[in-house]
Amino acid sequence: MADAIAAINRIQSAAAQKTATQTKTQGLKLNQWTVAVTSFDSILARAQQRKGGADALTALLPSPPNPQYLQQLGDDRILAEMSKRVFCAGFSWKVIEAKWPEFETAFLGFNPDSLAFQPNEFWDALFANPRIVRNAAKILSVRDNASFVREIAKEHGSFGQFLSA
């Protein structure tokens, strides 16, 4: 499992680097996988065309959050929200919402400091926990995101302060 996650991370990193310089979709061959990489400019142009122009698309977007609100968010709440988005992707959000209290318990309240240093046995137990969605890649993303949140918080005081900047 760790090898698969490491391979996915390498692909995502390479894809992100390619995305910065590409304007068209093209295949990126890495090991046995081919990853389609589309630049943001291409995605934006397509969205503007489908929604009736730049102004129409902008009107559909949510307002940016209040920076003071972001500063007050705890790192655990930010990690919880990131994780909820990950678990909802490709899955019924109603199921995730219904199970979310169990996620909060299983993931130690999404405390990044607690999660970042849990041993492999902790994560292995989550793979078999019937009270949450047992998708190994999504579960391990919580561990990786906990470390990410901790790194950003260490540099900026909190993840919320980073987001509000």
C-alpha positions in Angstrom: 0.0 0.0 0.0 2.8 2.4 0.9 4.4 1.8 -2.5 1.1 2.6 -4.3 0.7 5.8 -2.3 4.3 6.8 -3.0 3.7 6.2 -6.7 0.5 8.3 -6.7 2.3 11.1 -4.9 5.1 11.0 -7.5 2.5 11.1 -10.3 0.7 14.0 -8.7 3.9 16.0 -8.2 5.0 15.4 -11.8 1.5 16.3 -13.1 1.6 19.5 -11.1 4.9 20.5 -12.6 3.7 19.7 -16.1 0.4 21.6 -15.5 2.3 24.8 -14.9 3.7 24.8 -18.4 1.1 23.1 -20.5 -1.9 24.8 -22.2 -3.4 21.6 -23.8 -4.4 18.2 -22.5 -1.8 15.6 -23.2 -0.7 12.3 -21.8 2.0 12.1 -19.3 3.6 8.6 -19.1 4.9 7.6 -15.7 5.8 3.9 -15.2 2.7 1.9 -16.1 0.3 4.8 -15.8 -0.7 7.5 -18.2 -2.0 10.7 -16.6 -3.9 13.3 -18.5 -2.7 16.7 -17.6 -4.8 19.8 -18.3 -3.6 23.3 -17.6 -5.7 25.5 -15.3 -6.1 28.1 -18.2 -7.7 25.4 -20.3 -10.1 24.4 -17.6 -11.0 28.0 -16.9 -11.6 28.7 -20.5 -13.9 25.7 -20.8 -15.8 26.7 -17.7 -16.3 30.2 -18.9 -17.6 29.0 -22.3 -20.0 26.5 -20.6 -21.3 29.1 -18.1 -21.8 32.0 -20.5 -18.6 34.0 -20.0 -16.2 35.1 -17.4 -18.7 37.3 -15.5 -21.3 34.6 -15.5 -18.8 32.1 -14.1 -17.6 34.6 -11.4 -21.2 35.1 -10.3 -21.5 31.4 -9.6 -18.4 31.3 -7.4 -18.7 31.6 -3.6 -17.4 34.8 -1.9 -14.0 34.5 -0.4 -14.1 33.7 3.4 -13.5 36.5 5.9 -9.7 36.5 6.8 -10.6 37.0 10.5 -12.8 33.9 10.4 -10.0 31.9 8.8 -7.5 33.1 11.5 -9.8 31.8 14.2 -10.2 28.3 12.8 -8.3 25.7 14.7 -5.9 23.4 12.8 -8.1 20.5 13.8 -11.2 22.0 12.1 -9.2 22.8 8.9 -7.9 19.2 8.8 -11.4 17.9 9.5 -12.8 19.9 6.6 -10.0 18.9 4.2 -10.6 15.2 5.2 -14.4 15.5 4.7 -13.8 16.8 1.2 -11.5 13.9 0.5 -13.9 11.3 1.8 -16.9 12.9 -0.1 -15.0 12.8 -3.4 -16.4 9.9 -5.5 -18.7 8.9 -2.6 -22.2 9.9 -1.4 -21.8 13.0 0.7 -25.0 11.9 2.6 -23.2 8.8 3.8 -20.1 10.7 4.8 -22.3 13.3 6.7 -24.1 10.5 8.5 -20.9 8.8 9.5 -19.0 12.0 10.3 -19.2 11.8 14.1 -17.5 8.3 13.8 -14.8 9.9 11.6 -14.2 12.5 14.3 -13.8 9.8 16.9 -11.7 7.5 14.7 -9.4 10.3 13.6 -8.8 11.6 17.2 -10.8 14.8 16.5 -8.5 15.5 13.6 -5.9 16.9 15.8 -2.8 17.2 13.5 -0.4 16.8 16.4 -1.9 13.6 17.5 -2.4 12.1 14.0 1.0 13.0 12.6 2.8 10.6 14.9 0.5 7.7 15.1 2.2 4.3 14.4 1.3 2.2 11.3 -0.9 0.0 13.5 -3.2 2.9 14.2 -3.7 3.4 10.4 -4.0 -0.3 9.8 -6.8 -0.5 12.3 -8.7 2.3 10.5 -8.6 0.3 7.3 -10.8 -2.3 9.1 -13.0 0.1 11.0 -16.6 -0.4 9.9 -17.8 2.9 11.4 -15.9 4.9 8.7 -15.3 4.6 5.0 -12.5 2.1 4.7 -10.7 3.5 1.7 -7.0 3.1 2.4 -5.8 6.0 0.1 -8.3 8.4 1.7 -7.4 7.3 5.2 -3.7 7.7 4.5 -4.4 11.2 3.0 -5.5 12.2 6.5 -2.1 11.2 7.9 -0.3 13.1 5.1 -2.5 16.1 5.4 -2.0 16.2 9.2 1.7 16.5 8.6 1.1 19.2 6.0 -1.1 21.2 8.3 1.5 20.9 11.1 4.3 22.1 8.7 2.3 25.1 7.5 1.1 26.0 11.1 4.7 25.8 12.3 5.8 28.3 9.7 2.8 30.7 10.0 1.5 30.3 13.5 -1.6 28.3 12.4 -3.0 27.0 9.2 -5.8 29.5 9.5 -3.3 32.4 9.6 -1.7 31.0 6.4 -5.1 30.8 4.7 -6.0 34.4 5.7 -2.8 35.9 4.4 
